[in-house]
Amino acid sequence: MGNIKEVTLAMVHDKGHKMIYNDFMLLDDNFDDEVFKGFTYTGNPMKILFVMQMLCVRGRMRIRVNLKEMVIEANDILLVAPGSIIDMVVCEGDCRMAVMHIDNAKISRQPTLKIMLQFRSLIKYDSFITHLGESTMKQMVNGYKMLCTIVNDAELRYKDEALEGCFQMMISYWMSEIVKQDEREPQIKLSRNEQIFKTFLQLVQKNYMTHREVAFYADKLCITPKYLGVVVAQVSKRRPLDWIRDYVILDAKAMLLSREYSIQQISQMLNFPNPSFFSKYFRESVGCSPSKFLEQDGE
C-alpha cells in the first residue's frame, strides 16, 4: 500500500473540458460527446482527498473503491467519501455520466448549509450508491447543468450564493430519495453502533443549543461517554464533540452573517454563560474571533 498516490482536488484541474470554481468545485461530464467508446483505468491505487459524486444517466460503470467493486447503472448516483482508495474504473459502452468533485472541508464551512450536516452524516465510513427515481434524477441533472451555467457566467456577481443554493437543492432531492427508500425498506437493519450514531445525531440536532457536553448525550443513550466516543469514532471517523461543535458553529456563523444580532445576543441564544465564553469557543473552532470572522465575511 506504500505506492498509493494521494490526489487532491488541485491535481485534477488540468484535464479536458472540466470546469473549476475557486479550487472548491470541479465539474465534468460527457453528455455532449458525439461518440463515447468507454473508458478503463486499472493503474496504481489513488486515494482521493475530496468528495466525488457520479451521476449515471445511461449505460454502466464499474468502480473499485476500498477493494470493493461497485456497479453504477442508469439513474444511480455514487458518493465516494474523502480518503477512499480507487484502483479501477471501467465505463462500458455508451455510458453517460456527470462527475462532481468537491472540497469537503470548504463546503462544510458554508454557514447557511445546515442540510450539509445531515449530508456529512450520510458519508459516514464508506462510499455508497443510491438508485434515484426518473424524476429525481432529472432534477439532479438539471441541477448539475445549472451549476455549470453558474460557473461559466463571468458576469454573475453573486456566484457563491447561486452555487450554494443550487447545490443545496440537489442535495435536498437526493436526501429526500434516500429517506423514501429507507421508509420503503424497513427490513434493512443498522448495526448497533450505526443505530447509536444515528440516535446520537438526532439528539444533537434537538439539543445542541442547550447541551454541548458528551456526558448528556451518553446519558440519554444509556451508555458511558467513553463508549459513545468509541462508537462515534468507529462509524464517522470523528469525535462526538466535533459533531456537537459543528451544529453550534453553524448557527453562530449564520446569525453573525445575518448581521441581525450582536455577539452578546448570539451568545445568549446559544446558551453560553457570557459573550467571552462564546468568543473563546468560536475562536477555538474557527480560528478567529466572531468579530474577525464578520470582518472577513466568513472567509
N, C-alpha and C positions, 0 to 999 in steps of 0.2 A: 504493500500500500504506500510505500515511500515515493512512488512515482506519480502519485495523484497530484494533478495540477489544480490549484485554486484559481477560479475565474471570477473576477469582479465585473460589475456592470460596465466599467470603463473599458474593459478589454474586449467587449463585443460591439463596440460602437462604429466600427470601420468597415462594415460589410454591406455591399449591395444597396438596396433601396430602403434600408432601415431608417426609421425616424427616431430621433433622440431629442429629449427635452431636459435641459438643465442637469445632466448626469443623474436623473431621477427616474425617467421612464423611457423605455425603448420599445418601439412597435414595429412589427414585421408581419407580412402575410404574402400569400401567393394567389390571392383572389383574381388578380388581373393578368396573371401569366397565361399566355395563349396555350403553351404546352408545358406540362409538368410530368416528367418521366420517373419521378420517385427520387428518393434520397436515402443514403445509408451512411451511418457513422459507426464504426466499431474500433475507434482508436483508443488512445490511453484514457483512463478514467479521469473525469473532471469533477471537481467539487464546486458547485455554483454558490456564490455568496450573496445571492439576491433571490427574490421571489420570481418564479416563472409560471405563467398561466398560458395554456394552449387551448384554443377553441377549434374543434374539428367540425366543419360543416359538410364535408364529403370525404369518402374514402376511408382509409385505415392507417394507423400508425402504431408501431411497437416501440417501446422505450424501456430501457432497463434502469431503474432507479434504486440505489442502495441494494443492488444484486437481485432485485425483484422485477421480473418482466411485467409490464403493464400494457394493455391494448386499448387504444383510443379509436373510437369509430364515430360516425356521423352523430351530431348533437351531443357529443361528450365534451366536457371541459376538465382538463387536468391541472391541478395545482401541484407544483414541485416546490417543496419548502426549502428555505435557505439552509445551506450546509449539506444538501443532498449530493450524492455521487452518481453521475451519469456515465455509463460506459457503452451504451448502444442506443442508436436512434435509427429506425427504419420506416420510411414513408412509402407505402405500397400503392402503386397505380396512380390514378388521378386524385391524389389526396389534396384537399383544400383546407388550409388552416390559417389561423392568426395566432401570433405569439406576442405576449406582453411580458417584458422584463421590467421589474420594478425594484427600486432600492427600498427594501422593507424598513430600514432604520429611518429613512426620511419620511416615508408616508405615515409611519406610526407616530411621528411627532406632529402631524397636522392636527391643530387644536379642535376643529369642528367635526372631525370624523369619528363620532362616538361609535358608529357601527363597525369601525375598524378594530375595535377591541374585541367584539364578538367574532369578527373575521379572523383575527390573530389566534383566538382560542380554537378555531377550526383547524388551523395549521398543525397544532399540537406537535406530535412527534414524528409524523410521516407525511408523505405525499398521498393524494387521493384523487379519484375520478368521480365526477358527478354526471349522470345522464340527464340532460335537460329536455323538457318538452319542446315541441316545434316553436311555439310562440315565445317561450323564454329564450331559446337560442337566437331567435330573430331579434329580440331586444338586445341580447348580448352583442351580436354582430353589428347592429345599428349603433350601439354604444361605442364599440371599437372604432367604427368608421368615423364617429363624431370625435373621438379622441384624436384620430389622425387629422381631421379637419382643423381642430383647435390648435394642434401642434404646428400645422403648416400656415396658420393665419398670422402673418407677420404684423398686421395692424391691430390685432386684438389686444387691448390694454389690460384686461383682467383675465389673463390666460390662466394663472394659478387657480383662481376661483372657478373658472369654467371647467378646467380639468378635474378639479376636486369634485364638483357637482356631478359631472359625467361619470366619473369612476365610482362615486358613491351610488349612483343609480344602478350601475352594472352589478355592484356587489349586493345591492338590495334584491334585485331579481334572482341572483344566484343563491343567496342565503334563503330566500323565500322558497325556492325549489328544494333546497336541502331540508328545510323544515317540513315541507309537504311530504317528502319521501320518508322522513323519519316517522311521520304520523301514519303513513300507509304501511310501514314495515315495523310495527312494534315488537315483532318477534326477535329482531336483532338486538341482542343484549350487550351492554357495555360491560367491560371488566369491572371489578370492584374499584380499582384505582381510577379508572376513567369516570365512573359514576361519582366518586368522591370529588374529583376535579370539577366535574360538571356542576355538582351541587355547590361546591365552593365558589365558583364563578357567579352562580345565581345569587348566593348570599352576598358576595361582594357588590354586585350590581345594585342590590337593595340597601346596603348598609354602609357603603364606603364613606358617606358624608359624616357619619357619626362614629364609626368604628374602624380604626386603622391598625389595630393590634391583632396579630395572628392568633393569639390565645382566644379571642372572641369567636372566631370562625371555627377553630378547633373544637371549642366547647359546643357550638351548635351542631357540629358533625359527630360529637361524642368520641373524639379521638384526641390524642395529645398533640400539642403544637409541633413537636419534633416529627411525629409520624406524618402530620399534614405536610410539613416541609419536604419530607422524603417523597410522598406521593405526587405532589405538585411538580417537583423537580423531575421525577421519572416520566410524567405524562407530558409536561410542557417545556422542559428544559429551563424553567425559570423558578424563582422563589415566590412563595405566597406574597411577600412584601412587594415584589415587583408588580404583581397584578393589582394589588390594592393601590399602590402608588400611581399606576397608570390611570386609574379612574379618577383619583383625586386631582392629579396634574392636568388631565384632560379638561375637567370642569374649570379648574383655575385658569388655564390658558384661554378657554372660550370666554369666560367672564372678563378677563383682562382685556382681550382684544375687542370685546363689545364696547369698551370704554364707558359702560353704564354704571360701573360700580368702583368704589375706591378699594384700595388694598385692605383697609380695615373692614369694609363691608364683606368682601370676599372671604376674609379670614373668619368672620362671624358665620357666614352662610355655610362654610365648610367645617364649622365647629372646631376651630383651632382656639387654644387658650387666649392668644393675643396675636396681633399682626407680626410681632418679632418672631414668634414660633413658626407662623405660616411662612414668613420670608426665608427662614432657615431651611424649612422643609422643601420649599420651592427651589432654593439655591442648590441644595444637595442633589435634587433630582434633575434639574435643567442645566445647571452650571452657571447660572447668573441669577440676580435678584429679580423679583417681579417687575420693579420699575425699569431695570435694564432690559428685560425681555420686551416690555412695551416700547422702549426706545428703538429696539431692533426689529419691531413688528413681528416678533416670533421667530426670526431667522436664527 
